[in-house]
Amino acid sequence: MKNSKKLIFASLVLSFMSFTAVQAQEKTASFGFKGGLNFSNLYTDNVDDNNVLTGFNAGLYAKFPISNNIAIQPEISYTTKGAELVYNNAFVQGTAKFNVNYIEVPVLLVMNITDNFNVHVGPYAAYMVSGKTTNDSNFSSSENELDTNDFNKFDAGLAGGLGIDLDVVNFGVRYNYGLTKIGKDDSFISSDAKNSVLSAYIGLRLN
């Protein structure tokens, strides 16, 4: 009887392992390109939601399924962040922009709510590669390159969003909330400023 129970248990284990192996073979990784628009701002103690700067993001992604409804999706992208200030007073009117560019790597947990609709969340890390300020007024225009050494080059935070996956094309919106301060005490940006970016993107699956 004991031997029979052992044989039954062994058969069940082997059957489960075989089923798992078949399922694993059916789950294949996908790779693709994605890009879209950014609407960025800088969070400070006195944040102004009107200071939104329009930019872009472009990069590559990979999606590795770990079950029927869950996948891990790492990405690498070139993305713009910053803020915009529109001023208008009795003496001058114009627009000033603070634009910084990053190489960003999020690692997202993707959870399928339906076959085509998902939510995704995870951390991101980014490295500042360049930046500039521009000022266009009714009197003059200027553009200055930023010295990235004047800022905290590393940015990190949390990302979360919604996505729609079709056979080849995918769409989504995502919000990135920075947890690290980008300004230094001696920079013209407030030392408590953090990045805040809302993105809308379209992706193209390559395999």
Phi and psi restraints in degrees (value plus and minus 20) as a CYANA .aco file:
   2 LYS   PHI     -83.0   -43.0
   2 LYS   PSI     -61.0   -21.0
   3 ASN   PHI     -83.8   -43.8
   3 ASN   PSI     -57.4   -17.4
   4 SER   PHI     -84.4   -44.4
   4 SER   PSI     -62.2   -22.2
   5 LYS   PHI     -83.3   -43.3
   5 LYS   PSI     -59.6   -19.6
   6 LYS   PHI     -84.4   -44.4
   6 LYS   PSI     -60.1   -20.1
   7 LEU   PHI     -85.7   -45.7
   7 LEU   PSI     -61.3   -21.3
   8 ILE   PHI     -84.0   -44.0
   8 ILE   PSI     -64.8   -24.8
   9 PHE   PHI     -82.2   -42.2
   9 PHE   PSI     -64.3   -24.3
  10 ALA   PHI     -82.8   -42.8
  10 ALA   PSI     -58.9   -18.9
  11 SER   PHI     -84.8   -44.8
  11 SER   PSI     -61.0   -21.0
  12 LEU   PHI     -84.0   -44.0
  12 LEU   PSI     -62.6   -22.6
  13 VAL   PHI     -82.0   -42.0
  13 VAL   PSI     -65.4   -25.4
  14 LEU   PHI     -84.0   -44.0
  14 LEU   PSI     -59.7   -19.7
  15 SER   PHI     -83.9   -43.9
  15 SER   PSI     -62.7   -22.7
  16 PHE   PHI     -84.4   -44.4
  16 PHE   PSI     -62.1   -22.1
  17 MET   PHI     -84.9   -44.9
  17 MET   PSI     -59.7   -19.7
  18 SER   PHI     -85.3   -45.3
  18 SER   PSI     -62.9   -22.9
  19 PHE   PHI     -83.1   -43.1
  19 PHE   PSI     -62.4   -22.4
  20 THR   PHI     -83.6   -43.6
  20 THR   PSI     -60.4   -20.4
  21 ALA   PHI     -83.8   -43.8
  21 ALA   PSI     -62.0   -22.0
  22 VAL   PHI     -83.7   -43.7
  22 VAL   PSI     -63.6   -23.6
  23 GLN   PHI     -82.3   -42.3
  23 GLN   PSI     -60.8   -20.8
  24 ALA   PHI     -83.7   -43.7
  24 ALA   PSI     -57.6   -17.6
  25 GLN   PHI     -87.2   -47.2
  25 GLN   PSI     -51.6   -11.6
  26 GLU   PHI     -93.9   -53.9
  26 GLU   PSI     -43.8    -3.8
  27 LYS   PHI    -109.6   -69.6
  27 LYS   PSI      89.7   129.7
  28 THR   PHI    -134.6   -94.6
  28 THR   PSI     127.1   167.1
  29 ALA   PHI     -92.2   -52.2
  29 ALA   PSI     130.3   170.3
  30 SER   PHI    -144.4  -104.4
  30 SER   PSI     132.2   172.2
  31 PHE   PHI    -153.8  -113.8
  31 PHE   PSI     132.1   172.1
  32 GLY   PHI    -190.0  -150.0
  32 GLY   PSI     160.0   200.0
  33 PHE   PHI    -131.9   -91.9
  33 PHE   PSI     124.8   164.8
  34 LYS   PHI    -163.2  -123.2
  34 LYS   PSI     130.8   170.8
  35 GLY   PHI    -185.0  -145.0
  35 GLY   PSI     142.8   182.8
  36 GLY   PHI     156.2   196.2
  36 GLY   PSI    -177.5  -137.5
  37 LEU   PHI    -124.3   -84.3
  37 LEU   PSI     125.4   165.4
  38 ASN   PHI    -132.8   -92.8
  38 ASN   PSI     122.7   162.7
  39 PHE   PHI    -144.8  -104.8
  39 PHE   PSI      79.4   119.4
  40 SER   PHI    -129.7   -89.7
  40 SER   PSI     140.3   180.3
  41 ASN   PHI    -174.8  -134.8
  41 ASN   PSI     149.7   189.7
  42 LEU   PHI    -134.7   -94.7
  42 LEU   PSI     103.7   143.7
  43 TYR   PHI    -103.7   -63.7
  43 TYR   PSI     105.8   145.8
  44 THR   PHI    -152.8  -112.8
  44 THR   PSI    -195.4  -155.4
  45 ASP   PHI     -82.8   -42.8
  45 ASP   PSI     -49.3    -9.3
  46 ASN   PHI    -140.2  -100.2
  46 ASN   PSI      43.2    83.2
  47 VAL   PHI     -86.7   -46.7
  47 VAL   PSI     122.9   162.9
  48 ASP   PHI    -141.1  -101.1
  48 ASP   PSI      92.5   132.5
  49 ASP   PHI     -87.2   -47.2
  49 ASP   PSI     -29.2    10.8
  50 ASN   PHI    -101.0   -61.0
  50 ASN   PSI     -33.0     7.0
  51 ASN   PHI    -108.6   -68.6
  51 ASN   PSI      35.5    75.5
  52 VAL   PHI    -114.9   -74.9
  52 VAL   PSI     110.2   150.2
  53 LEU   PHI    -125.1   -85.1
  53 LEU   PSI     111.1   151.1
  54 THR   PHI    -111.3   -71.3
  54 THR   PSI     109.5   149.5
  55 GLY   PHI    -163.1  -123.1
  55 GLY   PSI    -170.1  -130.1
  56 PHE   PHI    -169.8  -129.8
  56 PHE   PSI     146.9   186.9
  57 ASN   PHI    -159.9  -119.9
  57 ASN   PSI     126.7   166.7
  58 ALA   PHI    -175.7  -135.7
  58 ALA   PSI     115.1   155.1
  59 GLY   PHI    -198.7  -158.7
  59 GLY   PSI    -182.5  -142.5
  60 LEU   PHI    -139.3   -99.3
  60 LEU   PSI     132.8   172.8
  61 TYR   PHI    -158.5  -118.5
  61 TYR   PSI     139.2   179.2
  62 ALA   PHI    -155.7  -115.7
  62 ALA   PSI     123.7   163.7
  63 LYS   PHI    -145.8  -105.8
  63 LYS   PSI     103.3   143.3
  64 PHE   PHI    -135.9   -95.9
  64 PHE   PSI      84.0   124.0
  65 PRO   PHI     -85.5   -45.5
  65 PRO   PSI     118.1   158.1
  66 ILE   PHI    -137.4   -97.4
  66 ILE   PSI     -29.1    10.9
  67 SER   PHI    -181.1  -141.1
  67 SER   PSI    -197.0  -157.0
  68 ASN   PHI     -83.3   -43.3
  68 ASN   PSI     -49.0    -9.0
  69 ASN   PHI    -139.7   -99.7
  69 ASN   PSI     -20.8    19.2
  70 ILE   PHI    -150.2  -110.2
  70 ILE   PSI     118.9   158.9
  71 ALA   PHI    -164.7  -124.7
  71 ALA   PSI     139.3   179.3
  72 ILE   PHI    -126.1   -86.1
  72 ILE   PSI     109.9   149.9
  73 GLN   PHI    -146.8  -106.8
  73 GLN   PSI      77.8   117.8
  74 PRO   PHI    -103.8   -63.8
  74 PRO   PSI     130.2   170.2
  75 GLU   PHI    -159.4  -119.4
  75 GLU   PSI     139.6   179.6
  76 ILE   PHI    -159.2  -119.2
  76 ILE   PSI     110.7   150.7
  77 SER   PHI    -169.5  -129.5
  77 SER   PSI     138.0   178.0
  78 TYR   PHI    -117.6   -77.6
  78 TYR   PSI     104.1   144.1
  79 THR   PHI    -159.7  -119.7
  79 THR   PSI     125.4   165.4
  80 THR   PHI    -122.4   -82.4
  80 THR   PSI     125.8   165.8
  81 LYS   PHI    -160.2  -120.2
  81 LYS   PSI     155.8   195.8
  82 GLY   PHI     117.1   157.1
  82 GLY   PSI    -175.5  -135.5
  83 ALA   PHI    -176.2  -136.2
  83 ALA   PSI     145.0   185.0
  84 GLU   PHI    -152.4  -112.4
  84 GLU   PSI     121.5   161.5
  85 LEU   PHI    -146.3  -106.3
  85 LEU   PSI      99.9   139.9
  86 VAL   PHI    -120.9   -80.9
  86 VAL   PSI     103.2   143.2
  87 TYR   PHI    -142.5  -102.5
  87 TYR   PSI     129.0   169.0
  88 ASN   PHI    -177.6  -137.6
  88 ASN   PSI      90.0   130.0
  89 ASN   PHI    -155.7  -115.7
  89 ASN   PSI    -189.2  -149.2
  90 ALA   PHI     -87.9   -47.9
  90 ALA   PSI     -40.3    -0.3
  91 PHE   PHI    -125.0   -85.0
  91 PHE   PSI     -55.1   -15.1
  92 VAL   PHI    -173.5  -133.5
  92 VAL   PSI     132.5   172.5
  93 GLN   PHI    -159.2  -119.2
  93 GLN   PSI     127.0   167.0
  94 GLY   PHI     153.8   193.8
  94 GLY   PSI    -186.8  -146.8
  95 THR   PHI    -155.0  -115.0
  95 THR   PSI     108.6   148.6
  96 ALA   PHI    -132.9   -92.9
  96 ALA   PSI     115.9   155.9
  97 LYS   PHI    -145.8  -105.8
  97 LYS   PSI     117.5   157.5
  98 PHE   PHI    -135.0   -95.0
  98 PHE   PSI      90.0   130.0
  99 ASN   PHI    -141.0  -101.0
  99 ASN   PSI     102.8   142.8
 100 VAL   PHI    -145.2  -105.2
 100 VAL   PSI     124.3   164.3
 101 ASN   PHI    -136.9   -96.9
 101 ASN   PSI     117.4   157.4
 102 TYR   PHI    -149.9  -109.9
 102 TYR   PSI     132.7   172.7
 103 ILE   PHI    -116.6   -76.6
 103 ILE   PSI     100.0   140.0
 104 GLU   PHI    -140.6  -100.6
 104 GLU   PSI     119.0   159.0
 105 VAL   PHI    -149.1  -109.1
 105 VAL   PSI      77.8   117.8
 106 PRO   PHI    -110.4   -70.4
 106 PRO   PSI     131.2   171.2
 107 VAL   PHI    -145.8  -105.8
 107 VAL   PSI      90.8   130.8
 108 LEU   PHI    -132.3   -92.3
 108 LEU   PSI     123.5   163.5
 109 LEU   PHI    -114.1   -74.1
 109 LEU   PSI      97.0   137.0
 110 VAL   PHI    -124.0   -84.0
 110 VAL   PSI     104.1   144.1
 111 MET   PHI    -139.1   -99.1
 111 MET   PSI      97.6   137.6
 112 ASN   PHI     -99.3   -59.3
 112 ASN   PSI     100.3   140.3
 113 ILE   PHI    -102.1   -62.1
 113 ILE   PSI     -60.1   -20.1
 114 THR   PHI    -151.2  -111.2
 114 THR   PSI    -194.4  -154.4
 115 ASP   PHI     -81.8   -41.8
 115 ASP   PSI     -50.3   -10.3
 116 ASN   PHI    -133.8   -93.8
 116 ASN   PSI     -35.7     4.3
 117 PHE   PHI    -129.7   -89.7
 117 PHE   PSI     113.8   153.8
 118 ASN   PHI    -159.0  -119.0
 118 ASN   PSI     140.3   180.3
 119 VAL   PHI    -136.1   -96.1
 119 VAL   PSI     126.8   166.8
 120 HIS   PHI    -158.9  -118.9
 120 HIS   PSI     126.0   166.0
 121 VAL   PHI    -174.0  -134.0
 121 VAL   PSI     129.5   169.5
 122 GLY   PHI     147.6   187.6
 122 GLY   PSI     157.7   197.7
 123 PRO   PHI    -105.7   -65.7
 123 PRO   PSI     141.1   181.1
 124 TYR   PHI    -157.2  -117.2
 124 TYR   PSI     134.4   174.4
 125 ALA   PHI    -151.2  -111.2
 125 ALA   PSI     124.6   164.6
 126 ALA   PHI    -163.7  -123.7
 126 ALA   PSI     134.9   174.9
 127 TYR   PHI    -148.5  -108.5
 127 TYR   PSI     105.9   145.9
 128 MET   PHI     -92.8   -52.8
 128 MET   PSI     106.4   146.4
 129 VAL   PHI    -130.5   -90.5
 129 VAL   PSI     -44.7    -4.7
 130 SER   PHI    -187.0  -147.0
 130 SER   PSI     153.7   193.7
 131 GLY   PHI    -196.6  -156.6
 131 GLY   PSI     146.5   186.5
 132 LYS   PHI    -179.1  -139.1
 132 LYS   PSI     141.2   181.2
 133 THR   PHI    -139.7   -99.7
 133 THR   PSI     122.9   162.9
 134 THR   PHI    -150.3  -110.3
 134 THR   PSI     130.2   170.2
 135 ASN   PHI    -163.3  -123.3
 135 ASN   PSI      93.5   133.5
 136 ASP   PHI    -136.2   -96.2
 136 ASP   PSI      96.8   136.8
 137 SER   PHI    -147.9  -107.9
 137 SER   PSI     157.5   197.5
 138 ASN   PHI     -94.6   -54.6
 138 ASN   PSI     -22.8    17.2
 139 PHE   PHI    -129.4   -89.4
 139 PHE   PSI     -55.1   -15.1
 140 SER   PHI    -181.1  -141.1
 140 SER   PSI     149.5   189.5
 141 SER   PHI    -153.6  -113.6
 141 SER   PSI     124.2   164.2
 142 SER   PHI    -166.9  -126.9
 142 SER   PSI     134.6   174.6
 143 GLU   PHI    -164.2  -124.2
 143 GLU   PSI     109.9   149.9
 144 ASN   PHI    -153.0  -113.0
 144 ASN   PSI     111.7   151.7
 145 GLU   PHI     -94.9   -54.9
 145 GLU   PSI     122.0   162.0
 146 LEU   PHI    -110.0   -70.0
 146 LEU   PSI     125.1   165.1
 147 ASP   PHI    -109.0   -69.0
 147 ASP   PSI      90.6   130.6
 148 THR   PHI     -83.3   -43.3
 148 THR   PSI     -38.8     1.2
 149 ASN   PHI     -87.9   -47.9
 149 ASN   PSI     -35.2     4.8
 150 ASP   PHI    -101.5   -61.5
 150 ASP   PSI     -22.2    17.8
 151 PHE   PHI    -148.8  -108.8
 151 PHE   PSI     146.2   186.2
 152 ASN   PHI     -97.8   -57.8
 152 ASN   PSI      90.8   130.8
 153 LYS   PHI     -89.6   -49.6
 153 LYS   PSI     -50.2   -10.2
 154 PHE   PHI    -109.6   -69.6
 154 PHE   PSI     111.4   151.4
 155 ASP   PHI    -142.7  -102.7
 155 ASP   PSI     120.8   160.8
 156 ALA   PHI    -166.9  -126.9
 156 ALA   PSI     131.5   171.5
 157 GLY   PHI    -196.3  -156.3
 157 GLY   PSI    -177.2  -137.2
 158 LEU   PHI    -138.7   -98.7
 158 LEU   PSI     123.5   163.5
 159 ALA   PHI    -145.8  -105.8
 159 ALA   PSI     124.1   164.1
 160 GLY   PHI    -176.7  -136.7
 160 GLY   PSI     127.4   167.4
 161 GLY   PHI    -191.6  -151.6
 161 GLY   PSI    -191.7  -151.7
 162 LEU   PHI    -144.3  -104.3
 162 LEU   PSI     124.8   164.8
 163 GLY   PHI    -160.2  -120.2
 163 GLY   PSI     134.8   174.8
 164 ILE   PHI    -143.8  -103.8
 164 ILE   PSI     100.6   140.6
 165 ASP   PHI    -128.8   -88.8
 165 ASP   PSI     100.1   140.1
 166 LEU   PHI    -124.7   -84.7
 166 LEU   PSI    -191.8  -151.8
 167 ASP   PHI     -81.3   -41.3
 167 ASP   PSI     -66.0   -26.0
 168 VAL   PHI    -137.6   -97.6
 168 VAL   PSI     -54.7   -14.7
 169 VAL   PHI    -126.9   -86.9
 169 VAL   PSI     125.0   165.0
 170 ASN   PHI    -155.2  -115.2
 170 ASN   PSI     131.9   171.9
 171 PHE   PHI    -148.7  -108.7
 171 PHE   PSI     139.0   179.0
 172 GLY   PHI    -194.5  -154.5
 172 GLY   PSI     146.3   186.3
 173 VAL   PHI    -148.1  -108.1
 173 VAL   PSI     125.7   165.7
 174 ARG   PHI    -167.6  -127.6
 174 ARG   PSI     127.1   167.1
 175 TYR   PHI    -139.8   -99.8
 175 TYR   PSI     107.9   147.9
 176 ASN   PHI    -128.8   -88.8
 176 ASN   PSI     104.8   144.8
 177 TYR   PHI    -133.4   -93.4
 177 TYR   PSI      93.9   133.9
 178 GLY   PHI     -94.0   -54.0
 178 GLY   PSI     120.3   160.3
 179 LEU   PHI    -129.0   -89.0
 179 LEU   PSI     -27.6    12.4
 180 THR   PHI    -130.8   -90.8
 180 THR   PSI     127.9   167.9
 181 LYS   PHI    -103.1   -63.1
 181 LYS   PSI     113.8   153.8
 182 ILE   PHI    -113.5   -73.5
 182 ILE   PSI     -39.8     0.2
 183 GLY   PHI    -111.4   -71.4
 183 GLY   PSI     131.5   171.5
 184 LYS   PHI    -125.3   -85.3
 184 LYS   PSI     147.3   187.3
 185 ASP   PHI     -80.4   -40.4
 185 ASP   PSI     -49.7    -9.7
 186 ASP   PHI    -121.0   -81.0
 186 ASP   PSI     -12.2    27.8
 187 SER   PHI    -111.3   -71.3
 187 SER   PSI     141.6   181.6
 188 PHE   PHI     -97.0   -57.0
 188 PHE   PSI     -32.2     7.8
 189 ILE   PHI    -104.4   -64.4
 189 ILE   PSI     120.5   160.5
 190 SER   PHI     -72.9   -32.9
 190 SER   PSI     115.7   155.7
 191 SER   PHI     -87.3   -47.3
 191 SER   PSI     -32.2     7.8
 192 ASP   PHI    -123.0   -83.0
 192 ASP   PSI     -11.9    28.1
 193 ALA   PHI     -90.8   -50.8
 193 ALA   PSI     116.8   156.8
 194 LYS   PHI    -149.6  -109.6
 194 LYS   PSI     133.2   173.2
 195 ASN   PHI     -96.3   -56.3
 195 ASN   PSI     124.6   164.6
 196 SER   PHI    -161.9  -121.9
 196 SER   PSI     101.7   141.7
 197 VAL   PHI    -158.4  -118.4
 197 VAL   PSI     107.4   147.4
 198 LEU   PHI    -125.1   -85.1
 198 LEU   PSI     106.7   146.7
 199 SER   PHI    -140.9  -100.9
 199 SER   PSI     125.3   165.3
 200 ALA   PHI    -143.7  -103.7
 200 ALA   PSI     110.7   150.7
 201 TYR   PHI    -160.1  -120.1
 201 TYR   PSI     142.3   182.3
 202 ILE   PHI    -149.9  -109.9
 202 ILE   PSI     117.6   157.6
 203 GLY   PHI    -140.7  -100.7
 203 GLY   PSI     133.4   173.4
 204 LEU   PHI    -145.7  -105.7
 204 LEU   PSI      97.0   137.0
 205 ARG   PHI     -94.0   -54.0
 205 ARG   PSI     113.7   153.7
 206 LEU   PHI    -121.0   -81.0
 206 LEU   PSI     -27.6    12.4
